[in-house]
Amino acid sequence: PIILSQTKFTHRDTLQYPYEERGLQFGDGVYEVIRIYNGKYYLLEEHINRLFRSAEAVKIALPFTKDELTNLLNTLLQKNEVETDAKVYLQATRGSAPREHTFPEDVPANVYAYVTALSRNLEFLKNGVGTITKRDVRWENCYIKSLNLLPNVLAKQEAKEHGCYEAILHKDGFVTECSSSNVYLVRNGEIFTHPATNNILHGCVRIRVEQFAKKLGIPFNEEGFSVEDIALADELFLSSSTSEIMPIISVDGKTIADGKPGATTKQLQAEYEKDAV
Ligand code: PDD
């Protein structure tokens, strides 16, 4: 496998970082996960825009322009002869330097990106998944796609230990998002989701969910909902680059409506299918 390292391509096994690396020691970096269908990127521009937004927010200087990164990422797929479904993981850290909390001077960012195969989870997409609820204990800048993922990791692990797919996070009783996806409630034919504030990651698939809803004439309300509202939901679903648009059929062991993916969710999934696959 060939990976992108800084702005060059190299064999995966030749990549070496010193042990004093800011991503490793401080989680001092940002990242993206980009989906590929049939050898082509989905939402590439949206992901690149968000990467630059995240990097700017934490003052990491990226070694390329948006256009240059687009070309580098396309070359990455060519070099690996990617023709099927896959994902690219890209991260940019503040670089390698003796361990000191303050920024090192004149040290370039460490950037790498690699591609791995990822097939669609058709079973879950068709039948839906279970979730748990967890208090959202993250910081106030969740719009930055930061490498600091400890709360997300702990929440998703707890979901797994309950036989569930995701953890729905809530702050003061209001649902923000999931540990690695955005979440939506459907009631009386309308969609409700947390507004795109600093308290959630502004998902690239979320942008599409809003567009699909507009196209289908389904009201898309950027209005939060509470954990109690979940009991009254007709449907619940989540979205992310790896999960696509995924029906949620249970929360904390209680089924949503009749426990089957709902009509609105299925309509949105059909739009996604047309747009992406
Ligand atoms: N996660 N919210 C959080 C906290 C996320 O980590 C993600 C993505 C999303 C959805 O964003 P998008 O639609 O752009 O994928 C929302 C990626 C897939 C991950 O960390 O693996």
Residues whose N, C-alpha, C, O or C-beta is under 5 A from the ligand:
A	BS01	PDD	V33 E177 C178 S179 S180 S181 N182 L201 H202 G203 C204 V205 R206 S239 S240 S241 T242
